[in-house]
Amino acid sequence: MHEPEPRSTVFKATKVTTSPGFEVILPDEFFVAIAAMLDLDETGEQVLRTALPNLARSYLSVKELMKGENPHRSREAVVRLAASLTEAMAALDDIGVEQTFAVSFMLEKANHASAPKSLIMFRNNMEQVRDAATRWTEAFKPTDRRPRNRALETHVGALMLLFEKMTGKRPTAALKRAGSHDPRLTSTGAQAIGSLLLSIDAKLTETAIANKIVQIGKEWKGRPLSRFAPMLLAGAPVYAVP
């Protein structure tokens, strides 16, 4: 039996532009210093020259996109969505036989081709959306009153994953500096993360970075940081496909 070819998606663009606000140019000596800090060879340094500018661009763009977002309000909206779908599904269950056929007929006469063909299919679709919304609100349940900085968290996690793969050691930080209450970047991997992010975001602090490294380290202790892998692909240039 012939195996089907794997499906693929091609993204095409008629015009490629770059935003000056998200353009990141890191000096040559920066990569040399980070490679020396992490004890990497020339091949490792070349990986840094590709990956770090991409992650820097991605961090700046995601931070800008999330600037006006209210995480708590957004989560409340998803909770309302799940609740309203539950109520709607209960109403569908209460519809009688004659009305079921009538509404199904109206759905089949809908103008768009993707219209569900029956109330059963319609209800199943609603159930899937409701369950997905419920799982999302549980996964991102706030643990405190301060909204989590998702842009910083995802990119710190991606950098931790990158440096762990390259050095075999997961970056670590401490919540307190010796003789002080200030956090500190204890490992060379954490120091490399700080060097990159502090160089591109003047409002960022070493404390914020250290706190994220500690937080991610606790949440993912003994588990791979694979959740952050997609961020390693973010920020890369997009080229037009002829």
KACOR-V497150 format. One record per residue. N is the residue number from 1. RES is the residue in one letter. SS is DSSP state (A for helix, B for strand, O for the rest). OMEGA is omega in whole degrees, 0 to 359 (none if undefined). D_FIRST is the distance of its C-alpha to the first C-alpha in Angstrom with 1 decimal. Layout:
<<N/RES/SS/OMEGA/D_FIRST> <N/RES/SS/OMEGA/D_FIRST>>
//
This chain:
<<1/M/O/183/0.0> <2/H/O/179/3.8> <3/E/O/180/6.3> <4/P/O/178/9.2> <5/E/O/178/12.4> <6/P/O/181/15.1> <7/R/O/178/17.8> <8/S/O/180/21.2> <9/T/O/179/24.7> <10/V/O/177/27.2> <11/F/O/181/30.9> <12/K/O/178/33.2> <13/A/O/179/36.9> <14/T/O/180/39.5> <15/K/O/180/42.2> <16/V/O/178/42.4> <17/T/O/176/45.6> <18/T/O/180/46.9> <19/S/O/180/49.4> <20/P/A/181/52.5> <21/G/A/182/52.9> <22/F/A/179/49.7> <23/E/O/182/50.1> <24/V/O/176/50.4> <25/I/O/180/51.9> <26/L/O/182/52.4> <27/P/O/182/54.8> <28/D/A/182/53.7> <29/E/A/178/55.9> <30/F/A/181/54.0> <31/F/A/178/50.8> <32/V/A/181/52.9> <33/A/A/180/54.6> <34/I/A/178/51.5> <35/A/A/179/49.8> <36/A/A/180/53.0> <37/M/A/183/53.2> <38/L/A/180/49.8> <39/D/O/181/50.2> <40/L/O/176/47.3> <41/D/O/183/46.8> <42/E/A/178/46.4> <43/T/A/178/42.6> <44/G/A/179/43.2> <45/E/A/178/45.9> <46/Q/A/176/43.6> <47/V/A/179/41.2> <48/L/A/182/44.2> <49/R/A/177/45.2> <50/T/A/189/41.9> <51/A/A/188/41.3> <52/L/A/175/44.9> <53/P/A/178/45.8> <54/N/A/180/42.6> <55/L/A/178/43.3> <56/A/A/177/46.9> <57/R/A/181/46.0> <58/S/A/180/43.6> <59/Y/A/182/46.3> <60/L/A/181/48.9> <61/S/A/179/46.8> <62/V/A/178/45.6> <63/K/A/179/49.1> <64/E/A/180/50.4> <65/L/A/184/47.8> <66/M/O/185/48.7> <67/K/O/182/52.4> <68/G/O/184/53.0> <69/E/O/176/50.6> <70/N/O/185/52.1> <71/P/A/182/49.6> <72/H/A/178/51.5> <73/R/A/179/51.8> <74/S/A/181/48.1> <75/R/A/178/47.2> <76/E/A/179/49.7> <77/A/A/178/48.0> <78/V/A/177/44.6> <79/V/A/179/46.4> <80/R/A/179/47.9> <81/L/A/180/44.6> <82/A/A/181/43.1> <83/A/A/181/46.3> <84/S/A/177/46.4> <85/L/A/177/42.7> <86/T/A/179/43.7> <87/E/A/180/46.7> <88/A/A/179/44.7> <89/M/A/177/42.1> <90/A/A/178/45.0> <91/A/A/178/46.5> <92/L/A/180/43.2> <93/D/A/183/43.4> <94/D/A/181/46.9> <95/I/O/182/46.1> <96/G/O/185/46.8> <97/V/A/183/44.7> <98/E/A/181/46.4> <99/Q/A/179/46.2> <100/T/A/179/42.6> <101/F/A/182/41.7> <102/A/A/181/44.1> <103/V/A/178/42.7> <104/S/A/178/39.1> <105/F/A/179/40.2> <106/M/A/178/41.8> <107/L/A/180/38.6> <108/E/A/181/36.6> <109/K/O/180/39.3> <110/A/O/185/39.1> <111/N/O/185/39.0> <112/H/O/187/36.1> <113/A/O/184/32.5> <114/S/O/181/31.5> <115/A/O/178/34.1> <116/P/O/185/33.0> <117/K/O/179/32.9> <118/S/O/177/34.7> <119/L/A/179/37.1> <120/I/A/178/34.6> <121/M/A/179/32.1> <122/F/A/180/35.1> <123/R/A/179/36.3> <124/N/A/177/33.0> <125/N/A/179/33.0> <126/M/A/180/36.6> <127/E/A/179/35.9> <128/Q/A/179/33.2> <129/V/A/179/35.7> <130/R/A/181/38.5> <131/D/A/178/36.7> <132/A/A/179/35.7> <133/A/A/179/39.3> <134/T/A/179/40.6> <135/R/A/181/38.5> <136/W/A/182/39.6> <137/T/A/177/43.3> <138/E/A/182/43.0> <139/A/A/183/41.3> <140/F/O/178/44.0> <141/K/O/182/47.0> <142/P/O/179/50.1> <143/T/O/178/51.9> <144/D/O/183/55.1> <145/R/O/182/56.9> <146/R/O/179/56.1> <147/P/O/179/52.8> <148/R/O/178/50.4> <149/N/O/185/50.1> <150/R/A/180/46.3> <151/A/A/179/46.5> <152/L/A/183/48.3> <153/E/A/183/46.3> <154/T/A/182/42.8> <155/H/A/172/44.0> <156/V/A/178/46.0> <157/G/A/179/42.9> <158/A/A/179/40.8> <159/L/A/176/43.5> <160/M/A/179/43.7> <161/L/A/181/40.0> <162/L/A/184/40.3> <163/F/A/176/43.3> <164/E/A/179/42.0> <165/K/A/185/38.9> <166/M/A/185/41.2> <167/T/A/184/44.0> <168/G/O/181/42.5> <169/K/O/179/45.3> <170/R/O/178/45.1> <171/P/O/181/48.0> <172/T/O/177/50.8> <173/A/O/179/53.9> <174/A/B/180/56.9> <175/L/O/179/58.5> <176/K/O/173/62.0> <177/R/O/181/63.5> <178/A/O/180/66.1> <179/G/O/181/69.4> <180/S/O/177/67.9> <181/H/O/181/65.9> <182/D/O/175/63.7> <183/P/O/177/60.0> <184/R/B/179/59.1> <185/L/O/191/56.0> <186/T/O/184/56.2> <187/S/O/178/53.3> <188/T/A/177/52.7> <189/G/A/178/49.4> <190/A/A/178/51.2> <191/Q/A/177/53.9> <192/A/A/177/51.3> <193/I/A/179/50.0> <194/G/A/180/53.5> <195/S/A/181/54.3> <196/L/A/188/51.5> <197/L/A/179/52.0> <198/L/A/180/55.8> <199/S/A/183/55.9> <200/I/A/182/54.0> <201/D/O/184/55.4> <202/A/O/182/59.2> <203/K/O/182/59.2> <204/L/O/179/57.0> <205/T/O/176/58.7> <206/E/A/179/58.0> <207/T/A/180/58.5> <208/A/A/180/55.7> <209/I/A/180/53.3> <210/A/A/180/54.4> <211/N/A/179/54.1> <212/K/A/179/50.5> <213/I/A/178/49.6> <214/V/A/181/51.3> <215/Q/A/180/49.6> <216/I/A/179/46.1> <217/G/A/179/46.9> <218/K/A/184/47.9> <219/E/A/186/45.1> <220/W/O/179/42.4> <221/K/O/180/44.2> <222/G/O/180/41.8> <223/R/O/178/38.7> <224/P/O/180/36.9> <225/L/O/186/37.9> <226/S/A/180/34.4> <227/R/A/183/35.4> <228/F/A/183/37.4> <229/A/A/181/34.7> <230/P/A/181/34.0> <231/M/A/178/37.6> <232/L/A/179/37.2> <233/L/A/183/35.3> <234/A/O/177/38.0> <235/G/O/180/40.8> <236/A/O/179/39.0> <237/P/O/178/39.9> <238/V/O/182/37.7> <239/Y/O/179/37.3> <240/A/O/177/36.7> <241/V/O/183/33.4> <242/P/O/none/34.3>>
//
